């Protein structure tokens, strides 16, 4: 039996976790988050599901939050060796992006999480270009992508970045386009430096459409992710396992792609 990796989890300090989880639900049109956002709950429900490893992150809504959030993520990773891989956060309005990236690397974090819709920047905004320069060839970026309510992270914003920064690895969350899944797949598939994850999608689409998205991008380009605490890893993995996929496709999505992208030993 192979290890299962959940490649998209948000975690928060215990003191603010429940409030942060509730705010996540507000972003998703007021749907209630199913979990509380703490690391302890993530590990507990992960054990119930049979998920052994988690890629964890949080997002800085202000530039002054970047280093404290990254230190929190690094502490949690250190507390649970072999169970967690940490991603750092960056902010386009930081006055010291080079220092932020260096600090992130010194903490041992393995990538970057950006959320254009929450951080309120367009993916192709000039303020972000230095971030891509600093990450290209060094740090993969897991990026929230897509939303029919906004124009921060839709394919028209992502495509120019993928085409200019060919050495930059981007994981487009939510199949590359939350709520515009099919439009995003049509425009983004085949980009050699793009992966996607399946988070925050299976609740909204019929299984046959989820499988179509996997086949459009290719199973070697899709990562399993739950978007914890929004969705329960137990339910998300059970749903994924019901999809009519080959065993080779399952292994790629459930662990091999994440291990390759994030360097998980």
N, C-alpha and C positions, 0 to 999 in steps of 0.2 A: 504493500500500500504506500502511495506517495504522500508527501507532505502537501497540505493545502495552504495557500497563502491568500489572505485577504489584503489586497493592495490599495485599499482606500478606506481609511478609518480616521475620524477626527476624535481627539481626546483633549480633555481640559482638566485643570486642577480641581480637586474635589469641591472646593468652596464655591466655584462658579459653574460647575459642570451642568447642573440641572437647568440653570437659566440659559446657558449657551445652547443646550440641546433644544430647549423650547424655542429659542430664536431661530434655530435651524428649521424647525417645523414651520415657522412663520414664512420663511423664504419659500418653502414648498406649498404655497397657497393655504397655509394654516393647517396642514396635515400634522397630527401629533407625532413627535419623535417617539420611537418605540423603546429606546434605552436612555440611560441617564448621562452618558458621555464620559464616565469615569473609566480609568484603565482597569480597575478591578472588575467592573461589570463586563468590559470587553473580553477579558481573559476568561471569565466565568461562562459567558454565553458562547465564546469561541470553543471552549472545552466541550460544551454540550453539542455543538455542531460538528466537532471533529476538525476544527481549523487550528493549525499549529503555529502559524506565523502571521504577523500583522504589520502592515506598513502604516505608520501613524504620523499624524500631522496636525497643525492648527494654523490659523490664518491671522496675520496682523492687520487690523483695520486702520492702525496709525503707525507711522514709521518708528516712533519711539517704543513700540511694543516688540519690535523684531527680535532683539537680542534676548530679552527675558523669555519670550515664547520659545526660542530655539534652545535656551538653556533648560527650560522645563521639559521639552521633548527629549533632549539628551539625557536628562536625569532619569526619565522613565525607561528609556532604552537600556541604560546601565543597570537599572533595578531588575530588569527581566531579560538577562542575556540569552540570546538565542530565540527569543519569542517575538521581539520587536525590531523593526528597522525604522529609523526616524528620518523624516523629511523636515527641512527647515522652511521658514517663511522669509520672504523678502517684501519690500514695499517700494514702489516706483518713486516715492517722494523722499526716500532716505537721503540724508546729506552725506552718507559714507557707504555707498553700496559695495565698494571694494572691501572695506573693513567688515561689513556684514557677511559677505561671502567667505572671507578668510576665517572669521569667527565660526561660521557654520561648519566649515571644513575641519577646523581644529576640534570642534565638538564631536566629530565623527559622523555627522549626518550625511545621508546618501543621496540627497536630491532636494528639490524645492517644490513647495506647493504654492500656487497662485490662484486666486479666486477673483477674476476681473469684475464680476457682478457685485460682489460684496465690497471689494477694495475700490471699486468705482474707477476703473481705468479700462480703456480699450486695449485689446491685445497688441494692436499695431501702433499704439500711442508712442510718440518719440521718447517719452519718459522711460519706457520699458526697454528700449534698445540696448542700453548699457547692461541691463540685467542679462539679456540674451548673449551679449558679448562675453560676459563674465562666466556664464554657465555653459556655453558651447564647448562640447568636447570634455566637459568636467562633471556636470551635474544634470541629470534628467529633470525635467519639469513636469509635475502632475498639475494639470490646469483644468479648472472648471471650464467647460465649454458649452455654449448654446443656451438660448432661452428666447422664446417668442415674445417675451415682455420687454426685452432690452436689446441693445446693440453693442454690448461690450465684448462678447466672446463668441460670436457666431462665425461660421466658416469664412465670411468675407474679411474678417479681422485676423483669423488664424492663418489662412493660406499664404499671405505675403511673408509672414514670419517663417513658415516652414520652407518657403522657396528661397529666402535670403540666407537663413542660418541653417545650412545643410548639415552641419555637424552638431546641431542641437537636437536632442531627443525630447520629444513632447509626448506625454500621455494625455490624450483628450478625454476627460472624464465624461461619463454618461453617453458612451458611444459617439463622442465628438460633438454632441449637440443636444443637450437636454431640451425636451419638448419639440425639437425639430429633427428628430433622429434620422428620418429617411432623407431629408434634404441634406443634412450634414454628411451622411455616408456617401451620397451621390457625388458630393463635391470634394470630399477629403480622402476617399479610399485611394490607395496606391501611392500615397506620399511616403517615401522611403524612411523618413525620420519620425513618422507618427505611429504611435500605438493608441489604443483606446481602452477604456474599462467599461464594464457592464453595469456599473452602479446606478441606482435611481432610475432604472429603466423597466425592469421586469414587472413592477407593480402597475405599469401604465400600458403595456403593449401585450397583444396576444403572443403566445410562445412562438408561433410560426414566424412572426415578424422579428422577434429577438434572434432566432436562428438565421433569418435572412440577413440581419445586420452582421452577425458573426461571419457569415460566408462572404458578404460584400467586402469586409475588411480583410478577411482571412484569419483563421484561428491562431496563426502565429503572430497576430497583431493585437490580440484581445487579452486583457487581464481581468481576472475575477476581482470584484470589489463590492462592498456592501454599503458604503457611505454611512457606516456606524457613526453616531447613534440614531440616524434617521430611520434606518431599517435594522431589523434583527438579523445578525449573521446566521442564526439557526434557520430562519424562514428563507433568507436569500439563498443559502447554499442548497437547501432542500428543493427550492424552485429551480435553481440552475441544474441540479442533478436530474430533474425530470425532462429537461430539454433533449430532443432526439439528436444527439451528437455522437461522434465516434469516440472511442477510448483515447485515441491519439489527440483529438481536438480537446477533450476534457483535460488531459495532462498538460497540454500547452497553456490552456487558459487558467487552470487552477494552480499551477506552480511554475512551470518552466519559463514562461515569458517574464513573470515578475522576478524570478531569480536572475535571469539574464539582464534585465533592464536596471535593477537596483543592486546587482552584485551580491545577492543573498547567498551565503555559503551553504 
